[in-house]
Amino acid sequence: MRNYEAIFILRPSLEEEKRVETVERFKGIIAADGEIEKVEEWGNRKLAYEIEKIRDGYYVLVNFKANPTLPKELERNFKISDDVIRYIIVNLDEK
């Protein structure tokens, strides 16, 4: 298993219930095939630049261990979710 870090930014207009549900859904995808080490919800922060006329977003950081196939599945789910503005998945083992 490899170490990964994923940061995703959710729309700030999401209601708290929907935001919690979205974060739990992504955590479930990771937990199904890997193991979550740490989840940090940084909350609403200003974006470095405007995206689709949105100036801030809800940041979530997840550190996890998984097989090399999981990040592709996670990325696919990030892409099809309307609630995710931006995301990045980094392999921490590649240095």
N, CA, C and O of each residue as an XYZ file, in Angstrom:
380
protein
N       0.841     -1.177      0.000
C       0.000      0.000      0.000
C       0.887      1.241      0.000
O       1.953      1.266      0.614
N       0.426      2.246     -0.691
C       1.160      3.502     -0.800
C       0.471      4.596      0.004
O      -0.726      4.521      0.283
N       1.247      5.615      0.372
C       0.716      6.761      1.104
C       0.275      7.838      0.129
O       1.005      8.193     -0.796
N      -0.923      8.353      0.344
C      -1.476      9.406     -0.507
C      -2.026     10.538      0.347
O      -2.331     10.374      1.528
N      -2.140     11.698     -0.302
C      -2.769     12.859      0.317
C      -3.724     13.443     -0.713
O      -3.340     13.675     -1.860
N      -4.955     13.678     -0.310
C      -5.946     14.273     -1.203
C      -6.490     15.541     -0.559
O      -6.859     15.549      0.616
N      -6.534     16.597     -1.335
C      -7.174     17.836     -0.889
C      -8.279     18.124     -1.889
O      -8.050     18.126     -3.099
N      -9.474     18.366     -1.378
C     -10.553     18.760     -2.275
C     -11.285     19.952     -1.701
O     -11.375     20.129     -0.486
N     -11.807     20.769     -2.609
C     -12.491     22.006     -2.227
C     -13.947     21.888     -2.648
O     -14.259     21.644     -3.814
N     -14.824     22.064     -1.679
C     -16.266     21.992     -1.932
C     -16.844     23.392     -2.086
O     -16.279     24.370     -1.596
N     -17.968     23.472     -2.766
C     -18.655     24.766     -2.928
C     -19.043     25.312     -1.551
O     -19.551     24.567     -0.712
N     -18.808     26.607     -1.315
C     -19.129     27.188     -0.007
C     -20.629     27.315      0.234
O     -21.059     27.473      1.377
N     -21.423     27.248     -0.823
C     -22.875     27.407     -0.693
C     -23.580     26.133     -0.223
O     -24.791     26.149      0.001
N     -22.840     25.030     -0.072
C     -23.456     23.777      0.371
C     -23.977     23.896      1.800
O     -23.324     24.478      2.667
N     -25.142     23.344      2.027
C     -25.669     23.296      3.388
C     -24.811     22.320      4.188
O     -24.216     21.405      3.618
N     -24.745     22.511      5.497
C     -23.874     21.687      6.340
C     -24.191     20.200      6.207
O     -23.279     19.375      6.156
N     -25.457     19.860      6.151
C     -25.872     18.459      6.041
C     -25.354     17.836      4.738
O     -24.844     16.715      4.746
N     -25.483     18.550      3.638
C     -25.022     18.066      2.330
C     -23.487     17.982      2.301
O     -22.927     17.052      1.721
N     -22.813     18.953      2.927
C     -21.348     18.965      2.978
C     -20.829     17.765      3.762
O     -19.887     17.106      3.322
N     -21.420     17.473      4.904
C     -21.022     16.324      5.718
C     -21.249     15.037      4.941
O     -20.416     14.131      4.966
N     -22.383     14.962      4.250
C     -22.711     13.775      3.445
C     -21.679     13.577      2.324
O     -21.272     12.448      2.050
N     -21.259     14.665      1.683
C     -20.279     14.589      0.596
C     -18.921     14.135      1.110
O     -18.284     13.272      0.506
N     -18.472     14.712      2.225
C     -17.188     14.316      2.814
C     -17.228     12.846      3.216
O     -16.266     12.117      2.976
N     -18.322     12.401      3.820
C     -18.465     11.003      4.225
C     -18.461     10.061      3.018
O     -17.927      8.955      3.089
N     -19.059     10.507      1.916
C     -19.081      9.678      0.708
C     -17.653      9.437      0.199
O     -17.306      8.311     -0.156
N     -16.828     10.488      0.163
C     -15.450     10.331     -0.303
C     -14.622      9.514      0.692
O     -13.767      8.726      0.288
N     -14.870      9.699      1.967
C     -14.180      8.882      2.977
C     -14.567      7.408      2.813
O     -13.729      6.526      2.999
N     -15.817      7.141      2.471
C     -16.274      5.773      2.250
C     -15.605      5.123      1.057
O     -15.280      3.936      1.094
N     -15.398      5.892     -0.004
C     -14.714      5.370     -1.193
C     -13.291      4.968     -0.829
O     -12.808      3.919     -1.255
N     -12.622      5.806     -0.039
C     -11.247      5.507      0.379
C     -11.223      4.302      1.314
O     -10.397      3.405      1.144
N     -12.112      4.273      2.291
C     -12.130      3.201      3.293
C     -12.475      1.837      2.695
O     -12.093      0.805      3.247
N     -13.192      1.826      1.573
C     -13.577      0.559      0.946
C     -12.361     -0.213      0.431
O     -12.365     -1.444      0.438
N     -11.335      0.489     -0.009
C     -10.169     -0.156     -0.607
C      -8.849      0.194      0.071
O      -7.812     -0.377     -0.263
N      -8.877      1.121      1.014
C      -7.652      1.562      1.678
C      -7.928      1.857      3.140
O      -8.950      1.447      3.690
N      -7.003      2.573      3.761
C      -7.245      2.967      5.148
C      -6.927      4.441      5.335
O      -5.877      4.931      4.918
N      -7.860      5.135      5.972
C      -7.729      6.567      6.213
C      -6.866      6.774      7.458
O      -7.114      6.178      8.505
N      -5.856      7.625      7.326
C      -4.987      7.929      8.462
C      -5.427      9.204      9.176
O      -5.429      9.262     10.406
N      -5.800     10.228      8.401
C      -6.149     11.507      9.009
C      -7.082     12.282      8.088
O      -6.904     12.281      6.870
N      -8.069     12.938      8.672
C      -8.968     13.815      7.929
C      -8.978     15.163      8.641
O      -9.263     15.241      9.836
N      -8.668     16.215      7.902
C      -8.700     17.571      8.454
C      -9.656     18.409      7.620
O      -9.475     18.558      6.412
N     -10.667     18.950      8.272
C     -11.574     19.863      7.588
C     -11.122     21.274      7.946
O     -11.274     21.721      9.082
N     -10.565     21.963      6.961
C     -10.017     23.303      7.196
C     -11.096     24.372      7.177
O     -10.848     25.501      7.600
N     -12.269     24.046      6.704
C     -13.368     24.997      6.685
C     -13.318     25.923      5.474
O     -12.580     25.687      4.518
N     -14.125     26.987      5.540
C     -14.177     27.944      4.436
C     -12.939     28.814      4.430
O     -12.560     29.393      5.448
N     -12.309     28.898      3.257
C     -11.117     29.728      3.061
C     -11.219     30.400      1.707
O     -11.904     29.927      0.800
N     -10.528     31.497      1.598
C     -10.491     32.236      0.339
C      -9.649     31.471     -0.679
O      -8.571     30.975     -0.351
N     -10.140     31.378     -1.906
C      -9.402     30.719     -2.978
C      -8.276     31.638     -3.466
O      -8.363     32.859     -3.336
N      -7.230     31.047     -4.021
C      -6.121     31.835     -4.562
C      -6.583     32.641     -5.777
O      -6.070     33.730     -6.033
N      -7.540     32.110     -6.515
C      -8.107     32.804     -7.666
C      -9.559     32.372     -7.818
O      -9.965     31.323     -7.318
N     -10.316     33.178     -8.500
C     -11.743     32.917     -8.674
C     -11.962     31.728     -9.616
O     -11.331     31.634    -10.669
N     -12.859     30.829     -9.226
C     -13.214     29.668    -10.042
C     -14.722     29.705    -10.268
O     -15.498     29.637     -9.315
N     -15.131     29.811    -11.517
C     -16.561     29.859    -11.853
C     -17.295     30.921    -11.029
O     -18.405     30.684    -10.552
N     -16.681     32.071    -10.867
C     -17.215     33.217    -10.106
C     -17.399     32.904     -8.620
O     -18.196     33.553     -7.943
N     -16.665     31.916     -8.114
C     -16.685     31.572     -6.688
C     -15.367     32.032     -6.091
O     -14.302     31.748     -6.639
N     -15.433     32.740     -4.972
C     -14.222     33.311     -4.371
C     -13.673     32.522     -3.182
O     -12.502     32.672     -2.833
N     -14.506     31.683     -2.556
C     -13.991     30.861     -1.458
C     -14.590     29.464     -1.533
O     -15.555     29.221     -2.258
N     -13.990     28.542     -0.758
C     -14.444     27.165     -0.784
C     -14.178     26.480      0.545
O     -13.457     27.008      1.392
N     -14.757     25.314      0.721
C     -14.604     24.519      1.941
C     -13.528     23.472      1.676
O     -13.724     22.567      0.865
N     -12.388     23.595      2.364
C     -11.234     22.734      2.133
C     -11.259     21.504      3.037
O     -11.577     21.597      4.222
N     -10.916     20.336      2.454
C     -10.811     19.088      3.218
C      -9.519     18.377      2.801
O      -9.259     18.192      1.612
N      -8.717     17.981      3.790
C      -7.471     17.251      3.562
C      -7.637     15.835      4.101
O      -8.090     15.648      5.230
N      -7.269     14.831      3.293
C      -7.352     13.432      3.715
C      -6.023     12.748      3.424
O      -5.560     12.738      2.284
N      -5.411     12.175      4.461
C      -4.216     11.347      4.286
C      -4.667      9.897      4.381
O      -5.408      9.528      5.292
N      -4.213      9.068      3.426
C      -4.658      7.676      3.415
C      -3.625      6.763      2.775
O      -2.730      7.208      2.057
N      -3.774      5.475      3.054
C      -2.963      4.432      2.428
C      -3.884      3.625      1.532
O      -5.010      3.298      1.909
N      -3.386      3.302      0.324
C      -4.224      2.553     -0.604
C      -3.382      1.916     -1.694
O      -2.201      2.222     -1.857
N      -4.020      1.021     -2.435
C      -3.403      0.423     -3.615
C      -3.375      1.464     -4.732
O      -4.150      2.419     -4.695
N      -2.501      1.302     -5.722
C      -2.367      2.289     -6.802
C      -3.623      2.533     -7.639
O      -3.696      3.541     -8.342
N      -4.601      1.647     -7.583
C      -5.819      1.827     -8.384
C      -6.834      2.764     -7.727
O      -7.672      3.343     -8.419
N      -6.772      2.920     -6.421
C      -7.768      3.729     -5.706
C      -7.758      5.203     -6.099
O      -8.836      5.773     -6.267
N      -6.603      5.855     -6.255
C      -6.635      7.276     -6.630
C      -7.370      7.545     -7.945
O      -8.005      8.590     -8.088
N      -7.296      6.629     -8.898
C      -8.016      6.822    -10.163
C      -9.524      6.783     -9.935
O     -10.263      7.578    -10.516
N      -9.980      5.864     -9.094
C     -11.408      5.774     -8.776
C     -11.861      7.009     -8.003
O     -12.942      7.541     -8.257
N     -11.043      7.460     -7.070
C     -11.369      8.654     -6.287
C     -11.429      9.878     -7.199
O     -12.332     10.706     -7.074
N     -10.477      9.988     -8.104
C     -10.451     11.104     -9.058
C     -11.699     11.092     -9.946
O     -12.270     12.144    -10.234
N     -12.113      9.913    -10.373
C     -13.317      9.794    -11.196
C     -14.536     10.323    -10.443
O     -15.380     11.010    -11.018
N     -14.620      9.998     -9.151
C     -15.737     10.470     -8.336
C     -15.675     11.971     -8.089
O     -16.710     12.636     -8.062
N     -14.463     12.517     -7.905
C     -14.322     13.966     -7.767
C     -14.816     14.679     -9.026
O     -15.491     15.706     -8.943
N     -14.474     14.123    -10.193
C     -14.841     14.753    -11.465
C     -16.347     14.787    -11.687
O     -16.871     15.766    -12.219
N     -17.046     13.734    -11.288
C     -18.487     13.687    -11.564
C     -19.321     14.383    -10.488
O     -20.529     14.552    -10.658
N     -18.694     14.785     -9.387
C     -19.427     15.464     -8.317
C     -19.543     16.956     -8.622
O     -18.537     17.624     -8.862
N     -20.762     17.472     -8.614
C     -20.984     18.899     -8.841
C     -20.569     19.738     -7.641
O     -20.390     20.949     -7.768
N     -20.415     19.115     -6.486
C     -20.086     19.839     -5.262
C     -18.593     20.142     -5.137
O     -18.208     21.015     -4.358
N     -17.756     19.443     -5.882
C     -16.302     19.628     -5.795
C     -15.859     20.650     -6.843
O     -16.122     20.497     -8.035
N     -15.171     21.710     -6.359
C     -14.665     22.750     -7.259
C     -13.304     22.333     -7.820
O     -13.079     22.374     -9.030
N     -12.404     21.932     -6.922
C     -11.050     21.507     -7.300
C     -10.610     20.374     -6.387
O     -11.137     20.200     -5.289
N      -9.625     19.600     -6.865
C      -9.076     18.506     -6.062
C      -7.669     18.217     -6.534
O      -7.296     18.572     -7.652
N      -6.887     17.572     -5.685
C      -5.576     17.069     -6.075
C      -5.282     15.855     -5.208
O      -5.575     15.842     -4.012
N      -4.696     14.837     -5.829
C      -4.280     13.624     -5.109
C      -2.783     13.478     -5.343
O      -2.325     13.459     -6.485
N      -2.021     13.375     -4.255
C      -0.573     13.311     -4.353
C      -0.073     12.006     -3.733
O      -0.491     11.618     -2.642
N       0.835     11.335     -4.459
C       1.483     10.141     -3.926
C       2.664     10.598     -3.071
O       3.638     11.131     -3.602
N       2.588     10.398     -1.769
C       3.625     10.879     -0.854
C       4.892     10.013     -0.894
O       5.938     10.435     -0.403
N       4.808      8.816     -1.470
C       5.964      7.927     -1.543
C       6.941      8.315     -2.644
O       8.123      7.984     -2.556
N       6.477      9.006     -3.674
C       7.342      9.383     -4.789
C       8.095     10.657     -4.437
O       7.525     11.748     -4.417
N       9.376     10.502     -4.162
C      10.200     11.671     -3.795
C      11.431     11.711     -4.662
O      12.257     12.612     -4.519
